[in-house]
Amino acid sequence: MFDQLLSRGGLSLERLRTLCMVADARGIAKAAGNDAAKQSLFSRQIRELEEFFGTELTTRRGKHIALTPAGERLARIVREHFQALSDFDHESRSEPVTLRIGASNSVLEWILIPKLSYLRRALPNVLIELTSERTAEIVRGLNELTIDLAIVRKDAAPPRTKALPLPGLHYSLFLPASLVPNEEKSDVRKMLASLPIATSRGGMFREVLETAAAKARIPLRIDLSCASFAQAARAVQDGGYAAVLPSIAASVLPMPAYVEIALPFLKSYKRDLALVWNPRLANVRPIVEKSRDVLMALLSQ
């Protein structure tokens, strides 16, 4: 069946591994760690693969060498089969396999990590690897088969993946109960004008927050810009700030020590989440579907 393919020289596991390394690093130089000898070796191995398949696998982009669409496709094929072989090897030796889950930092900290003890009991022979990235990088990982499962916005799920809906996110004002006098808690406008607010720095949410508040003529006193929602929540826990956070922050800012107040001007900014996976990877990694089912049962509670 594969005689014609395997009868020609130039194809080897080492060369295919190099191709995956170049794809992961997004370039030969980065894959080689700027080692001139390795870079020369990797370039030769890629050329040998190009000669074997009769197609260009790399292209020059400025000063860097990157994969062509054909190279990226071949890298996906190789990852898929390498992963299947790796799982088979681990399972044959009764060793744990690795499950890679991607999500934003706040989703990992507030939604997933509190469930990990249950997940571990349900999947006792699985090593879990969490990846915190921007949505675009998580989507790239799903497409390139470097992430097994992801929790992202439903509308961000890439083509050719599958998704199951999770409870959505809305945004609220969280603050220590002691920070604002009781008589002002019903006056959102007055509170927002007087409270020192922490929230995420830059990005789409910050733009939406400031635009929506300006449109509603509600003043915002943003005293602390954080790299993540989790950092803003920590500032609330320290007692000195209020914060505009996803509703899931209630898991780490519980009543009665903290107060959650709805923000009507952000009502339309609701984000539906989904658990997403690539069926190509699930076809060769049974653990993906098994983990998906366990996670859905846990996250839908």
ABEGO torsion letter per residue (X at the ends): XAAAAAABBGBBAAAAAAAAAAAAAGEAAAAAGGBAAAAAAAAAAAAAAAAAAGBBABBBBEABBBBBAAAAAAAAAAAAAAAAAAAAAAAAAGBBBBBBBBBBAAAAAAAAAAAAAAAAAABAABBBBBBBBBAAAAAAAAAAGABABBBBBAAABBBGBBBBBBBBBBBBBBBBAAABBAAAAABAAAAAAABBBBBBBEEAAAAAAAAAAAAAGBBBBBABBBABAAAAAAAAAAGABBBBBBAAAAAABBOAABBBBBBAAAAABBBBBBBBBBAAAAAABAAAAAAAAAAAAAAAX
